[in-house]
């Protein structure tokens, strides 16, 4: 099985589950802190939706700055090992909403 090392963590490519995706870097950082305090390793991913390739160029190239002020140009993902999913999801769902 292939191992990927991200931010010093070794996680198996097919042994992860997504516990968060959204458009708030603040929420992503808060979730990473919660998981870190509970010693749950996590992996993060940031997708730049405006730079995503379409059939003829990028979204930004085709539609201009349509997404630039909407707050949805970047999508944040947090993944944990499948064995930690239930505990991580419970911690994330029980956090106070801002």
URDASUL-V191301 format. One record per run of one state. SS is the DSSP state (alpha for helix, beta for strand, coil for the rest). FROM is the first residue (numbers start at 0). LEN is the number of residues. Records with the same first field share a line. If there is no record, write none. Layout:
BEGIN
SS: FROM-LEN + FROM-LEN
END
This chain:
BEGIN
coil: 0-2 + 6-2 + 12-3 + 22-2 + 37-4 + 51-1 + 54-2 + 63-10 + 93-5
beta: 2-4 + 8-4 + 15-7 + 41-7 + 52-2 + 56-2 + 73-8
alpha: 24-13 + 48-3 + 58-5 + 81-12
END
